[in-house]
Structure formats: structure tokens, C-alpha cells
């Protein structure tokens, strides 16, 4: 607009400009979280801050060479970055997911710093090294921020390699993961005796077993926690289908069940970041909205658990 073509007082101009700025249309996929702060938590070992909502890729990014789905995922990835997202998690176990992520990163143009996390999922030292190098090529990046031992597989062998890689700056952080309760006892023993920067596990408002030992242990040992299956693979939504979101959800800036479930998960003091996975743009927008505004305190968390138990 050429202001020389308009005659107006300074007061009128300022008022008009303020109104125009308040009506600015955000980029496609951007959460309309007006004046709400992006929620970040720190990695205990370094103090580096991460947004509490990341992106998983299990099942959802295993699309092979389907170009139609890939084109759709470009918008999904753009929405992730547009809303402050950083941490993306994958694994060689997830079929074509790593190669798809590499393509998406090239096509979406990250708008903020990527925190790249994947896993080693094989047996043997040399096979582990080859697999991690292959993952690097698939992602098309210079190095991973976080390399995790997937489901404890051959963990003693891979841990030695990961320490070597960290010492030579090939990776920044070392982690170990599980999504199975049957491994919890072994995982607890490992975390008590070995130095890990991250642990990844399953946790949500229905499956809270890790609150008993693993989450307190992570806090005690200064280990960052990534959470997979924050929606219990969608089962949580089945339980609330047809249910009205409680009025008090607004107190923690939630306007959907998905946001309520995510905020419950990431509000645990030991949890650093949750990694929900999706292929749908509107789900991505909804997930990312959970990373803004207020988190529930201990009293609100109990209220959420008690309410969920009545459904």
C-alpha cells in the first residue's frame, strides 16, 4: 500500500495498522495460538531446550514410493516446522520412513533447527555401524543429534559404538528405547548402570505404568524422556468418542481431546518431548497446538486422570 495516496492522521494510521496486523493470515498449517508461548523443556545433561511436541514416523511414513501420499506429507512436514517443531524420530524398523523423511526435509525446507533422532536396530558391531551410516544417507543430513538403541537390541555392543561416535562428534546424544512393558525391568537395570542422555518409552493417560519406576529414575539420573504412543495408538480417542470436552480444558489451553491427551503426557516433570505420528494435516495442526500455552500442574493432572477414569 502506498501511504502517499492516503490522507489520514497519525492516530488513524496507527489504529488502522494495528487492525491490519491483528488480522494477518498465518502461513498454511500454522497454529493460531495468539500470544501463547511455545512450550519447551530442557535436556537435563546439557540444558538444551526442545519443544515438547515432536514428530514420530512409525507406520505413518512407511509409504514406499507413493508420490500422492508423499506430496501430502510435504504439507504435514511444513506445518510441523511452521509451528515450532524440531525433533523428528524414526528407525530402520519403520520400512521406508527414513528415506521418506529425507525427501520431505529436502522438499519442505525446515524453518527452524532440526533435531534428528533415529535408532540402530540390528545385531553386531559392523552391521550396526553400516545401518547407522545408511540412515544418515537416507535422511540426507550431516549427523544425527540423537542415536538410540531400538528396543534394547544388542545394546551392549551398540552402546560402545555410540560412545565412540559421540566422542568424535558423529552424534550428539545417546539413547535407548522400548515400547513394550515386558522390557521395563531390563531397561530399569540398564538405566541405573549405564550413562544415557535419552530414554524413549510409551506413556499416556491410560498407560501410566512408567510413573512408578522409570520416569522417577530418569529424573534422578538426569535422562531426557521421549514418549511414544501418547494416544495409545489411537485407542484413547475411541474411549472419548461422542464425549464433550470438559469446560476446565480451557484452563490449560486445550480445545480438543488430542491436545488434552498430549498435554497430560508432556506435563509430567520427567518428560521432555512426545512424538505423535500422523499423515493428516489437520491432525498435525491439532497436535502442534498442544505445544503452546499452559501445561497442567499436579492438581490438574489428577483431575484429568480422575475424569478419564469415569468415561
Long-range contacts (C-beta under 8 A, 24 or more apart in sequence): 26-82, 27-82, 28-75, 28-78, 28-79, 28-82, 29-75, 29-76, 29-78, 29-79, 29-82, 29-83, 29-281, 29-284, 29-285, 30-79, 30-82, 30-83, 31-83, 31-285, 31-288, 31-289, 31-292, 33-253, 33-289, 33-292, 33-293, 36-253, 36-292, 36-293, 37-292, 37-293, 38-84, 38-291, 38-292, 39-266, 39-291, 39-292, 39-293, 39-295, 41-266, 41-271, 41-272, 41-273, 42-272, 43-173, 43-197, 43-198, 43-224, 43-272, 44-222, 44-223, 44-224, 45-173, 45-197, 45-222, 45-223, 45-224, 50-86, 50-87, 50-115, 50-272, 50-273, 51-84, 51-85, 51-86, 51-87, 51-273, 51-291, 52-266, 52-271, 52-272, 52-273, 52-274, 52-290, 52-291, 52-295, 53-85, 53-262, 53-266, 53-273, 53-274, 53-276, 53-287, 53-288, 53-290, 53-291, 54-85, 54-86, 54-87, 54-88, 54-89, 54-115, 54-117, 54-226, 54-273, 54-274, 54-275, 55-80, 55-85, 55-87, 55-88, 55-89, 55-275, 55-276, 55-277, 56-89, 56-90, 56-228, 56-275, 56-276, 56-277, 57-88, 57-89, 57-90, 57-91, 57-94, 57-97, 57-98, 57-100, 57-101, 57-277, 58-90, 58-91, 58-93, 58-94, 58-97, 58-228, 58-277, 59-94, 59-277, 60-97, 60-277, 60-278, 60-279, 61-90, 61-94, 61-96, 61-97, 61-100, 61-101, 61-277, 61-279, 62-94, 62-95, 62-96, 62-97, 62-100, 63-96, 63-100, 64-95, 64-96, 65-96, 69-279, 70-100, 70-103, 70-104, 72-279, 72-281, 73-100, 73-104, 73-279, 74-104, 74-107, 74-108, 75-281, 76-278, 76-279, 76-280, 76-281, 76-284, 77-104, 77-105, 77-107, 77-108, 78-108, 78-109, 79-281, 79-284, 79-285, 79-288, 80-284, 80-288, 81-108, 81-109, 81-110, 81-111, 81-112, 82-111, 83-285, 83-288, 83-289, 83-291, 84-112, 84-288, 84-291, 85-112, 85-288, 85-291, 86-112, 86-113, 86-114, 86-115, 87-115, 87-117, 87-226, 87-273, 87-275, 88-114, 88-115, 88-116, 88-117, 89-117, 89-118, 89-200, 89-226, 89-228, 89-275, 90-117, 90-118, 90-119, 90-135, 90-139, 91-118, 91-119, 91-121, 91-150, 92-118, 92-119, 92-120, 92-121, 92-122, 92-131, 92-134, 92-135, 92-150, 93-119, 93-121, 93-150, 98-135, 98-138, 98-139, 99-138, 101-138, 101-139, 102-138, 102-139, 102-140, 102-141, 105-139, 105-140, 105-141, 106-140, 114-141, 114-145, 115-145, 115-146, 116-141, 116-143, 116-144, 116-145, 116-146, 117-144, 117-145, 117-146, 117-147, 117-148, 117-175, 117-198, 117-226, 118-144, 118-146, 118-147, 118-148, 119-147, 119-148, 119-149, 119-150, 119-177, 120-147, 120-148, 120-149, 120-150, 120-153, 120-158, 120-161, 120-162, 121-150, 121-151, 121-153, 122-153, 122-154, 123-153, 123-154, 123-157, 124-154, 124-157, 125-157, 125-158, 125-160, 125-161, 128-154, 128-157, 128-158, 128-161, 129-161, 132-161, 132-165, 143-169, 143-170, 143-171, 143-172, 144-171, 144-172, 145-171, 145-172, 145-173, 146-171, 146-172, 146-173, 146-174, 146-175, 146-197, 146-198, 147-171, 147-173, 147-174, 147-175, 148-174, 148-175, 148-176, 148-177, 148-198, 148-200, 149-175, 149-176, 149-177, 150-177, 151-177, 151-178, 151-179, 151-180, 151-183, 152-176, 152-177, 152-178, 152-183, 152-186, 152-187, 152-190, 155-190, 159-194, 173-197, 173-198, 173-224, 174-198, 175-199, 175-200, 175-226, 176-200, 177-201, 177-226, 177-228, 178-202, 179-228, 179-229, 181-209, 184-209, 184-210, 184-213, 184-214, 187-214, 188-213, 188-214, 188-217, 191-217, 191-218, 191-221, 191-223, 192-217, 192-221, 196-221, 196-223, 197-223, 197-224, 198-223, 198-224, 198-225, 198-226, 198-272, 199-223, 199-224, 199-225, 199-226, 200-225, 200-226, 200-227, 200-228, 200-275, 201-225, 201-226, 201-227, 201-228, 202-227, 202-228, 202-229, 203-227, 203-229, 203-230, 203-265, 203-268, 203-271, 204-229, 204-230, 204-231, 204-232, 204-236, 204-261, 204-264, 204-265, 205-236, 205-261, 205-264, 205-265, 205-304, 205-305, 205-308, 206-232, 206-235, 206-236, 206-239, 206-308, 207-232, 208-305, 211-268, 215-268, 215-270, 215-271, 216-270, 218-270, 219-269, 219-270, 224-272, 224-273, 225-270, 225-271, 225-272, 225-273, 226-272, 226-273, 226-274, 226-275, 227-265, 227-266, 227-271, 227-273, 227-274, 227-275, 228-275, 230-261, 230-262, 230-265, 230-274, 230-275, 230-276, 231-258, 231-261, 231-276, 236-261, 239-308, 239-311, 240-311, 243-311, 246-307, 248-300, 248-303, 251-294, 251-300, 252-293, 252-294, 252-295, 252-296, 252-300, 253-292, 253-293, 253-294, 254-290, 255-289, 256-286, 256-289, 258-283, 258-286, 258-287, 258-290, 259-286, 259-287, 259-289, 259-290, 260-304, 262-287, 262-290, 262-291, 263-290, 263-295, 263-296, 264-296, 264-301, 264-304, 264-305, 266-290, 266-291, 266-295, 267-295, 267-296, 267-297, 267-301, 268-301
